[in-house]
Structures are given as structure tokens and as C-alpha cells.
């Protein structure tokens, strides 16, 4: 049985997150993106400590599409080195699983 997959990433702003997320939904790679605006970050980058505002994106898809989602995110993402984390839930509501699997054809 195929498993669900959550993908965590960050974007420079809400509009970028929504645009990339919508393109992934239209391509059948994800069922949904949740965008959380207003995240403040402190991070190390190329030897310095930076601060910035970002938007978090949580994408819902299936494990079998991990490589396609990864490639599409890397291709469309504006960051030089985007954070892309794959999170495999240990369980999920059956109706949620059916919705995710029904909406993700893999392009």
C-alpha cells in the first residue's frame, strides 16, 4: 500500500509559495499546499548569520511521487539551496489518504 508523504519547505514570500504550490497541484504532483506566512528565520548561510522573513509550505503527496516532487521543487524554487524535508507520517485518516491518492496522478 502506498504511503502518504508531507514535504516541508520555505519560500521567500506567500505569493511565490502559492504560485509554485498551485503549479504542483495542477501537475498532479501534490494534493495540497498549506502556506503559513510570517515566519521569521535566523540561519547560517555561507559563513554568516542571517535573519529574514519567509513563508512555510507544507505539501501533501504520496511517497511514490517523492522524486518527481523533489525535482519539480528544485526546478521551480527561487532559492539557491532550498530546504526540502520529506516527512513520512506513521498513520493518517483513511478519508485523508483516499483524497491525497485520488488527487495525485504524478503528472
N, C-alpha and C positions, 0 to 999 in steps of 0.2 A: 504494500500500500504506500502510495506517495505521501510525503510528509509536508507540512506547511513550513514556510521559511519567512522570517522577518529580516529586513535589511535596514540597518541604521546608517544614515549618512547625514552630513551637514551641507548647507548651501549658504552662499553669501547673503541671500535675501529670499523673501517669501515668493516673489514673482518667478525667480529662477527655479525654485523648488516646485512650484505648481506647474510651470511650463514643462520641465523635464518629467515630472510625475505624470502629467496628462499624456505626454507622448508615449510613455511606457505603458500606460493603461490602454491607449488606442492600439498599440502594437501587440496587446495580449500578453505582455510580459509580467505585469503585476495586476492585481485586482483593485488596488487602492494605494494611495499615499496619504498619510496624515502629516500635516505640516504644522510645526509648533514654532511660532515666531518669537523673536525677542530673546533668544538665548545669548548669553554673554560668555565669552570664552577667554581663557588665558592659556596660551600654548607655547611650546618651544618650536621655533622654526629657523633652521639654518643658523644656529648659534646664538639666537636672540630670543628673548621672551616677548611675546606679542599679546595684545588684547584686541578683541573685536566682537562685533555682533553678528550672529548667524541665525539661520532657521534650521531646525532639525527636521529631517524627513524619515518617517518610518514607513517602509514599503511592505506590502503583504503579497506573497507569491508562493510558489511551490518549490521544493528542493530540486526537482528536475530542471528548473529554469535558472538555477544559480549562475552558471557560467554565462548564459545569454544576458541575464540582468546585469551581471558584473561588467561584461564587455560594453553593454549599452550605456551604463552609468559612466564608465571611464571615458567613453567616446563623447558623451554629451556634457559632462561635468566641467564647469569653468575652472575648478581648482587644479593646480599642477599635480598635487598629490591628495586627492580626496580621501577622506576616511570612509571606508566601506566595510561594515561589520555584518557578518551573517549570523543570525541567531535562530537556533532550531528549538521551537517550543516543545516541551515534553508531552503536552496534550493540548487539545482545543475542543471547543464545542462542535458537535457534528454538523450543525447547520452552517457554522462559520467555515468549516472545511469544505463543505459542498459548494458554498458560494465562491471561495477562493479558487478551487479547482475548476469550477464552471466558468469562471471569468478569465482564466489564464490558459490560452491556447499555445503560447510560445511563439507566436508570430509565424 
